[in-house]
Amino acid sequence: MAVRGNFSSKLGFIAAAAGSAVGLGNIWGFPYEAGAGGGAIFVLVYLFFCFALCFPVMLTELAIGRKSGRNAVGAFNALGHRKWNFIGKLGVLSGVLILSFYNVIAGWAFGYTFEMAAGNFAITESFRAYTTDIFAVGGYGLMFMICTAFIVSKGVSAGIEKAAKILMPLLIVMMLSLIIYALFLPNAMAGIKFFLLPDFTKLNLSVVFNAMGQAFFSLSLGMGTFITYGSYINKKDNLVTSAALITLTDVGIAIIAGLMIFPLIGFVSGGTLSGVGRGPELIFVTLPYIFGEIGGSAGSIVGMAFFSLLCFAALTSTVSLLEVPVAYVVDEFKMSRKKAAWLMSGIVYLIGIPSLLGNGYSAYFSEFITYVNVTTSTDFLNFIVNVANDSFLPLGGSLMVFFAAHIWKKQNLDAEIAIGFEGYQDSFIRKYLQFVIPFLLPATLFIIFAMIVLVTFFGF
């Protein structure tokens, strides 16, 4: 018999939902995107997208989920619009694809925890050899997926909520401890200035697109996560404050991650911070080198603490990513939660094998053709990032708010958001939502989606 479950408290829901938003997107993705985007100017654009665009999308997803009490696909059926459940199916597909590559990167981080504990700082010189050792990193990824499946299989309250209440405080304490350590290193302030003082000459369309993609990725939007989580929350909770707290937590963790990492980069670069945006290598090459410079047992402890933190952050997100397809299978196919969790985790792991092979082990998956009109290649992991993260998420967000405003009707959305929010009808937030959700938000997100597709897959 399929059992859905519910969050036992609003605090538990906020911790779990914030854990969904907080993850590799904040600690792995945000720092190198900010570095590549010119530091503080990227941060400003990212903050704008989080609050102006992402917050209304999150609120819409939560409202659809709570009203329907169903998963990302079943929600559209329950609201009487079965023909529109393709939006939910797109979201489930996006979540599965993202989790497939996410688990590979989480496996790298899990393995690095042991490497740092052993004092193997020389791994910075053999990162490519490390990622091509598919049996080792594949094993780490498998262990990580097993941990994720175990938590999800325990249910909403006993599994997801309980884990989030433990992992989120641990994550914050570890990050703050590393910030305190980093700020006392030589040239740390150069990193802080790069991160907090904007240079407007570095603002361009690339920065705008990357900041938008980072905002959607880090907040887990457009893939039905918050429809699923919204279906588990109390019918009288204030959705506006819930969405605001989740967004603020996500943004806060991203800023804390920057305050933790950029002082370390300032230390190792002598304060120059040139070329800090180096993709995954910023975390897996530059930082271990920094820990090696610290040296001895102190370097090992700091390095192990950092990558343990990265694993904690990843786990809070992999749990929510797995919950989306699991909830779909539990609701629509009446499968037990335990069976659904282990089945879907196995499928996701298999789908992630090309991403595992595409980092130097397999020539085919390491030079995967991604463009339509020009012959250009990238590894399969980045191909999935381009498809699922950069393309599907803004498309899903656009379709979600269009559905809410014009198919489900904005008065129904308005009525659901008003529940639990005394004074909502006369509030500024209602006026803002009435302005952006019907036309501005779906049109803006769809234009961004179209431009990303043209640039990424057609070479325009």
C-alpha positions in Angstrom: 0.0 0.0 0.0 1.5 3.4 -1.0 1.9 5.8 1.9 2.6 9.5 1.1 3.4 10.9 4.6 3.6 14.6 5.6 6.1 17.0 7.3 5.5 17.0 11.0 6.2 20.7 11.5 6.8 23.9 9.5 10.4 23.9 10.8 10.9 20.4 9.4 9.5 21.5 6.0 11.7 24.6 5.8 14.8 22.6 6.7 14.0 20.0 4.1 13.0 22.5 1.4 16.0 24.7 2.1 18.2 21.5 2.0 16.8 20.9 -1.4 17.9 24.4 -2.5 21.2 24.2 -0.7 23.7 21.8 -2.2 26.4 21.5 -4.8 24.8 24.3 -6.6 25.8 26.7 -3.8 29.1 25.3 -2.7 30.4 23.7 -5.9 28.7 25.7 -8.6 28.2 29.2 -7.2 31.8 30.0 -6.4 33.2 29.0 -9.8 30.3 30.7 -11.6 30.9 33.8 -9.6 34.6 33.7 -10.3 34.0 33.3 -14.0 31.4 36.0 -14.0 33.6 38.7 -12.4 32.8 38.2 -8.7 30.4 40.7 -7.1 28.7 41.7 -10.4 27.6 38.1 -10.9 26.4 38.0 -7.3 24.2 41.0 -7.8 22.6 39.6 -11.0 22.1 36.2 -9.2 20.4 37.9 -6.3 18.1 39.7 -8.7 17.0 36.5 -10.4 16.5 34.7 -7.1 14.1 37.2 -5.7 12.5 38.8 -8.8 12.0 35.6 -10.9 12.7 32.5 -8.8 10.7 33.4 -5.7 7.4 33.7 -7.7 8.0 30.4 -9.5 8.7 28.6 -6.1 5.6 30.1 -4.6 3.6 28.9 -7.6 5.0 25.4 -7.3 4.2 25.3 -3.6 0.6 26.4 -4.2 0.0 23.8 -6.9 1.5 21.1 -4.7 -0.5 22.0 -1.5 -3.8 22.5 -3.4 -3.5 19.1 -5.2 -1.8 17.1 -2.5 0.0 15.1 -5.3 3.3 14.7 -7.0 4.7 16.8 -9.9 2.7 14.9 -12.5 -0.4 13.9 -10.5 -0.9 17.5 -9.4 -2.1 18.5 -12.8 -4.4 15.6 -13.0 -5.9 16.4 -9.5 -6.5 20.0 -10.6 -8.5 18.7 -13.5 -6.0 19.5 -16.3 -4.6 16.1 -17.2 -3.4 17.4 -20.7 -1.0 19.7 -18.9 0.7 17.0 -16.9 3.5 17.0 -19.5 4.9 19.9 -17.5 5.3 17.6 -14.5 6.7 14.9 -16.6 9.3 17.3 -17.9 10.1 18.2 -14.3 10.5 14.6 -13.3 12.8 14.0 -16.3 14.8 17.1 -15.5 15.3 15.9 -11.9 16.3 12.4 -12.9 18.9 13.8 -15.4 20.3 16.3 -12.9 20.5 13.7 -10.2 22.4 11.4 -12.6 25.3 13.8 -13.0 24.9 15.3 -9.5 25.6 11.9 -8.0 28.9 11.6 -10.0 30.1 14.9 -8.7 29.0 14.0 -5.2 31.0 10.8 -5.6 34.1 12.8 -6.5 33.6 14.9 -3.3 33.1 11.8 -1.2 36.4 10.3 -2.4 38.2 13.6 -1.8 37.2 13.4 1.8 39.4 10.3 2.2 42.2 11.8 0.1 42.4 14.9 2.3 42.3 12.8 5.4 45.3 10.8 4.1 47.1 14.1 3.2 47.1 13.4 -0.5 47.3 17.0 -1.6 49.2 15.9 -4.8 45.8 14.8 -6.2 45.6 18.4 -7.6 48.2 17.2 -10.2 46.2 14.2 -11.2 42.5 15.2 -11.1 41.9 13.8 -14.6 43.4 10.5 -13.6 41.2 10.5 -10.5 38.0 11.0 -12.5 39.0 8.3 -15.0 39.4 5.7 -12.2 35.7 4.8 -12.8 35.7 1.8 -10.4 36.9 4.0 -7.5 34.8 7.1 -8.2 31.9 4.9 -9.4 32.0 3.1 -6.1 32.0 6.4 -4.2 29.0 7.5 -6.2 27.2 4.2 -5.6 27.7 4.6 -1.8 26.4 8.1 -2.0 23.3 6.9 -3.9 22.7 4.2 -1.4 22.7 6.8 1.4 20.3 8.9 -0.5 17.9 6.0 -1.2 18.0 4.9 2.4 16.9 8.4 3.6 14.1 8.7 1.0 12.9 5.2 1.7 12.3 6.0 5.4 9.6 8.5 4.4 8.9 12.2 4.6 8.9 12.8 8.3 11.2 9.9 9.6 13.6 10.2 6.6 13.7 13.5 4.7 12.7 15.8 7.5 14.8 14.1 10.2 17.9 14.1 8.0 17.5 17.8 7.1 17.2 18.8 10.7 20.6 17.2 11.4 22.4 18.0 8.2 21.4 21.7 7.8 22.7 22.9 11.2 25.9 20.8 10.7 26.4 22.3 7.3 26.1 25.9 8.6 28.4 25.4 11.6 31.1 23.8 9.4 30.9 26.6 6.8 31.1 29.3 9.5 34.1 27.6 11.1 36.0 27.5 7.7 35.2 31.2 7.1 36.7 32.2 10.4 39.8 30.1 9.6 40.1 31.5 6.0 39.7 35.2 7.0 43.0 35.0 9.0 45.0 33.9 6.0 47.3 36.3 4.1 45.6 38.1 1.2 42.1 36.9 2.4 40.7 40.4 2.1 41.6 40.5 -1.6 39.2 37.6 -2.1 36.5 39.3 0.0 36.8 42.5 -2.1 36.5 40.5 -5.4 33.4 38.8 -4.1 31.6 41.8 -2.6 32.7 44.9 -4.6 31.1 44.9 -8.0 32.9 45.9 -11.2 30.1 46.9 -13.6 32.4 46.8 -16.7 32.2 43.0 -16.4 28.4 42.9 -16.9 27.4 41.1 -20.1 24.8 38.7 -21.5 27.0 35.7 -20.5 27.0 36.8 -16.9 23.2 37.3 -17.0 22.5 33.8 -18.5 24.8 32.0 -16.2 23.4 33.8 -13.1 19.9 32.9 -14.1 20.8 29.3 -14.7 22.6 29.2 -11.4 19.6 30.6 -9.6 17.2 28.0 -11.0 19.7 25.2 -10.4 20.5 26.1 -6.8 16.8 26.7 -5.9 15.7 23.4 -7.5 13.1 25.1 -9.6 11.3 23.9 -12.7 11.6 20.2 -11.9 8.6 19.8 -9.6 10.5 19.6 -6.3 8.4 22.2 -4.7 5.1 20.8 -6.1 6.1 17.5 -4.4 7.2 19.2 -1.1 4.2 21.5 -1.2 1.9 18.4 -1.2 3.3 17.3 2.2 2.8 20.6 4.1 0.0 21.8 6.4 -3.0 23.2 4.5 -2.9 26.4 6.7 0.8 27.3 6.4 1.8 30.7 5.1 3.3 29.8 1.7 4.7 33.3 1.1 6.8 33.2 4.3 7.8 29.6 3.5 9.1 30.5 0.0 10.8 33.6 1.4 12.6 31.7 4.1 13.7 29.0 1.6 15.0 31.6 -0.9 16.8 33.6 1.9 18.4 30.4 3.2 19.6 29.4 -0.3 21.0 32.9 -1.0 22.6 33.0 2.5 24.4 29.7 2.0 25.6 30.8 -1.4 27.0 34.0 0.0 28.6 32.1 3.0 30.2 29.7 0.4 31.7 32.7 -1.4 33.0 34.2 1.9 34.5 30.8 2.6 36.1 30.1 -0.7 37.3 33.5 -2.1 39.6 34.3 0.9 41.2 30.9 0.3 41.7 31.8 -3.4 43.1 35.2 -2.3 45.6 33.4 -0.1 46.9 31.0 -2.8 46.9 33.6 -5.6 48.8 36.2 -3.6 45.8 38.5 -3.9 45.5 38.6 -7.7 42.4 36.5 -8.2 43.0 36.3 -11.9 41.3 33.4 -13.8 39.5 32.1 -10.7 36.5 30.8 -12.7 37.9 27.4 -13.7 34.8 25.2 -13.6 34.9 22.1 -11.4 38.7 22.5 -11.1 38.2 25.4 -8.7 36.9 23.0 -6.1 38.8 19.9 -7.0 42.2 21.3 -8.0 42.6 24.8 -6.6 41.3 24.2 -3.1 43.2 21.0 -2.4 46.3 22.8 -3.5 45.5 25.5 -0.9 45.0 22.8 1.8 48.4 21.5 0.8 49.9 24.9 1.2 48.5 25.0 4.7 50.3 21.7 5.2 50.6 19.0 7.7 47.7 17.8 9.9 46.1 21.3 9.8 45.8 21.1 6.0 44.4 17.6 6.2 41.8 18.6 8.8 40.7 21.7 6.9 40.6 19.7 3.6 38.6 16.9 5.1 36.2 19.3 6.8 35.6 21.1 3.5 34.9 18.0 1.5 32.8 16.5 4.3 30.8 19.8 4.2 30.4 19.4 0.4 29.1 15.9 0.9 26.6 17.1 3.5 25.4 19.8 1.1 25.1 17.3 -1.8 23.1 14.9 0.3 20.5 17.4 1.2 19.9 18.0 -2.5 20.2 14.4 -3.7 17.4 13.5 -1.2 15.0 16.1 -2.7 16.0 15.2 -6.3 15.2 11.5 -5.7 12.0 12.3 -3.9 10.5 13.8 -7.0 10.5 10.6 -9.1 9.8 8.5 -6.0 6.7 10.5 -5.1 5.5 10.1 -8.8 5.9 6.3 -8.7 4.3 6.0 -5.2 1.3 8.2 -6.2 0.7 7.1 -9.8 1.7 3.4 -9.7 0.8 2.6 -6.0 4.2 1.2 -5.3 5.5 1.2 -1.7 7.9 4.0 -0.9 10.7 1.6 0.0 10.5 -0.2 -3.3 10.1 3.1 -5.3 13.1 4.6 -3.6 15.5 1.7 -4.3 14.1 1.2 -7.9 14.5 4.9 -8.9 17.9 5.2 -7.3 19.1 2.2 -9.3 17.7 3.7 -12.5 19.3 7.1 -11.8 22.6 5.5 -11.1 22.5 3.6 -14.5 21.6 6.8 -16.3 24.6 8.5 -14.7 27.1 6.0 -16.1 27.8 8.0 -19.3 28.5 11.1 -17.1 30.9 8.9 -15.1 32.6 7.7 -18.3 32.8 11.1 -19.9 35.6 12.5 -17.9 38.5 11.0 -19.9 37.7 7.2 -19.6 35.6 7.0 -22.7 36.6 9.0 -25.8 33.0 8.9 -27.1 31.5 10.3 -23.9 34.4 12.6 -23.3 34.0 14.3 -26.7 30.2 14.2 -27.0 28.7 16.2 -29.9 26.3 18.8 -28.5 25.7 21.3 -31.3 23.4 21.0 -34.3 25.0 23.3 -36.8 28.6 23.3 -35.9 30.9 20.4 -35.0 31.8 21.1 -31.4 32.2 18.6 -28.5 32.1 18.5 -24.8 31.9 15.8 -22.2 28.6 14.0 -21.5 28.3 15.4 -18.0 28.4 19.0 -19.4 26.0 18.0 -22.1 23.4 16.9 -19.5 24.0 20.1 -17.6 23.3 22.1 -20.8 20.1 20.1 -21.5 18.6 19.4 -18.1 19.8 22.4 -16.0 20.3 25.3 -18.4 17.5 24.5 -20.8 14.8 22.4 -19.2 14.6 24.3 -15.9 13.7 27.8 -17.3 11.3 26.1 -19.8 9.7 24.2 -16.9 9.4 27.4 -14.9 7.9 29.3 -17.8 5.3 26.6 -18.4 4.5 26.3 -14.7 3.6 29.9 -14.2 1.7 30.1 -17.5 -0.3 27.1 -16.4 -1.1 28.6 -13.0 -2.2 32.0 -14.4 -4.1 31.0 -17.5 -5.1 27.3 -17.3 -5.7 26.8 -13.5 -6.5 30.5 -13.5 -4.8 33.2 -11.4 -7.8 33.6 -9.1 -7.4 30.0 -7.9 -3.6 30.5 -7.5 -4.4 33.7 -5.6 -6.9 32.0 -3.3 -4.4 29.2 -2.5 -1.6 31.6 -1.7 -4.0 33.7 0.5 -4.6 30.7 2.9 -2.6 31.2 6.0 -1.6 34.8 5.1 -3.8 37.3 6.9 -3.9 40.6 4.9 -2.6 39.0 1.7 -5.3 40.6 -0.5 -4.0 44.2 0.3 -0.3 43.3 0.4 2.5 44.4 -1.9 3.5 40.8 -2.6 0.0 40.1 -4.1 0.3 43.2 -6.4 3.7 42.1 -7.5 2.6 38.5 -8.2 -0.4 39.7 -10.1 2.0 41.8 -12.2 4.7 39.2 -13.0 3.0 35.8 -13.0 0.4 36.2 -15.8 2.6 37.5 -18.6 6.0 39.0 -17.6 7.4 35.9 -15.9 6.4 33.2 -18.4 7.5 35.4 -21.4 10.8 36.3 -19.8 11.7 32.7 -18.8 10.7 31.4 -22.3 12.8 34.0 -24.0 15.8 33.1 -21.8 15.2 29.4 -22.6 15.1 30.1 -26.3 18.3 32.2 -26.2 20.1 29.6 -24.2 19.1 26.9 -26.7 20.2 29.0 -29.7 23.5 29.8 -28.1 24.3 26.3 -26.7 23.0 24.0 -29.4 23.0 26.1 -32.5 26.1 28.2 -31.9 24.4 31.6 -32.4 
